[in-house]
Amino acid sequence: MDRHDEMDVREKKVEKKQDSSMVASTFIKYATYLIIFFGILYFLINYILPMF
């Protein structure tokens, strides 16, 4: 008897799903990071650097 014949063979199907709400929330998160970064940069350029 072949060892392969004794084994249980199961098929596993993997479906790639793209959740649009997850994509949107990730976009909002990184857009928020950019807005905060540029806001701090704007503050530094307009208020802190002229003091020096």
WODA-V67159 format. One line per field, one symbol per residue. phi: phi as a letter, one per 40 degrees, with the letter a starting at -180 (. if undefined). A space follows every 10 residues. Layout:
BEGIN
phi=???
END
This chain:
BEGIN
phi=.cccccccbb cbbbbcbbcc cccccccccc ccdccccccc ccccccbccc cc
END
